[in-house]
Amino acid sequence: MTVNEAISKIHAPKGITSILAGLANGDYSVLPHDKAIGADLLIAKEQVAKYQKAIDECKSDWAYWSILGDLEYWKAVQNILQAGMLNNGVLANVEAPNIEGLIVMDAIGKVSKFGEQVLKETSELV
């Protein structure tokens, strides 16, 4: 699997409550996204820092879960990009997480675990 293939298998999970509350407040960042396609490690690290700061300063429940989805997505992307550096862009074949129908905290956990698993299994290849 390539880095881009791995990144394309995930997106930033968002809960319905976060989406509705965000849209009602004019916050369109609450929509699910896959903005990391084509990103490099520097961008991923910047995004992790940005969302970590946002979660540290968060003051509402709906925003917290939306930000956490972004934070864990970018952490997963960072792990995938690091794995790609270990093995010249060739990653271990890790099954994509099935997050359909899950509550947001479980979906976020699966995205996070996918990134960790890709890094772990790729490091075992080298």
C-alpha positions as a printed Julia matrix, in Angstrom:
126×3 Matrix{Float64}:
   0.0    0.0    0.0
   1.24   3.51  -0.73
   1.08   6.53   1.57
  -1.67   8.15  -0.52
  -3.68   4.92  -0.58
  -3.51   4.71   3.22
  -4.47   8.35   3.71
  -7.37   8.01   1.27
  -8.84   5.22   3.44
  -9.61   7.6    6.31
 -11.34  10.9    6.99
 -11.91  13.11  10.02
 -14.99  11.63  11.72
 -17.66  14.06  12.9
 -20.79  13.42  14.93
 -24.25  14.54  13.85
 -24.64  16.72  16.97
 -21.35  18.48  16.23
 -22.29  19.0   12.59
 -25.72  20.43  13.39
 -24.48  22.66  16.21
 -21.53  23.85  14.16
 -23.63  24.68  11.12
 -26.15  26.49  13.34
 -23.23  28.59  14.61
 -21.79  29.2   11.14
 -18.84  26.83  11.73
 -18.31  24.77   8.58
 -15.13  23.14   9.93
 -17.44  20.57  11.55
 -18.03  18.81   8.23
 -16.19  15.49   7.67
 -13.14  15.87   5.44
 -10.1   14.16   3.99
  -7.9   17.23   3.58
  -4.61  15.39   4.12
  -4.41  13.81   0.68
  -1.13  15.08  -0.74
   0.06  16.53   2.6
   3.61  16.14   3.82
   4.92  15.46   7.33
   5.47  19.16   8.1
   1.84  19.98   7.26
   0.63  17.03   9.36
   2.69  18.17  12.35
   1.39  21.73  11.99
  -2.19  20.46  11.87
  -1.67  18.25  14.94
  -0.33  21.27  16.85
  -3.19  23.47  15.61
  -5.91  21.03  16.68
  -4.19  20.21  19.97
  -4.22  23.92  20.81
  -7.86  24.17  19.73
  -8.91  21.24  21.9
  -6.98  22.64  24.86
  -8.94  25.9   24.51
 -12.29  24.33  23.61
 -15.31  25.48  25.6
 -18.22  23.46  24.15
 -19.1   19.79  23.91
 -20.06  19.84  20.24
 -16.86  21.64  19.28
 -14.73  19.27  21.39
 -15.84  16.18  19.46
 -15.43  17.92  16.13
 -11.92  19.09  17.0
 -11.01  15.67  18.39
 -12.02  14.12  15.06
  -9.65  16.49  13.27
  -6.85  16.0   15.8
  -6.91  12.22  15.66
  -7.24  12.27  11.87
  -4.1   14.38  11.55
  -2.26  12.2   14.09
  -3.16   9.17  11.97
  -1.91  10.97   8.85
   1.31  11.87  10.67
   1.83   8.2   11.58
   1.16   7.12   7.98
   3.63   9.69   6.63
   6.27   8.58   9.15
   5.69   4.97   8.09
   6.23   5.99   4.48
   9.61   7.45   5.38
  10.69   4.15   6.94
  10.2    2.02   3.86
  10.52   4.32   0.83
   6.79   4.97   0.64
   5.76   1.33   0.8
   3.46   0.59   3.72
   2.22  -2.58   5.32
  -1.22  -3.59   4.06
  -3.48  -2.68   6.94
  -7.23  -3.09   6.55
  -9.09   0.21   6.37
 -11.25   0.97   9.38
 -14.99   0.52   8.93
 -16.53   3.44  10.77
 -19.96   3.36   9.18
 -22.72   3.54  11.76
 -20.39   4.01  14.72
 -20.79   6.69  17.37
 -18.25   9.47  16.88
 -15.9    8.47  19.72
 -15.6    4.93  18.33
 -15.09   6.2   14.77
 -12.35   8.56  15.97
 -10.7    5.68  17.83
 -10.69   3.48  14.72
  -9.09   6.21  12.6
  -6.46   6.76  15.28
  -5.74   3.04  15.62
  -5.41   2.68  11.84
  -2.59   5.25  11.75
  -0.84   3.6   14.69
  -1.22   0.16  13.1
   0.2    1.33   9.76
   3.26   2.76  11.51
   3.73  -0.31  13.71
   3.35  -2.89  10.95
   5.46  -0.91   8.47
   8.27  -0.55  11.02
   8.22  -4.34  11.37
   8.84  -4.69   7.62
  12.18  -2.85   7.71
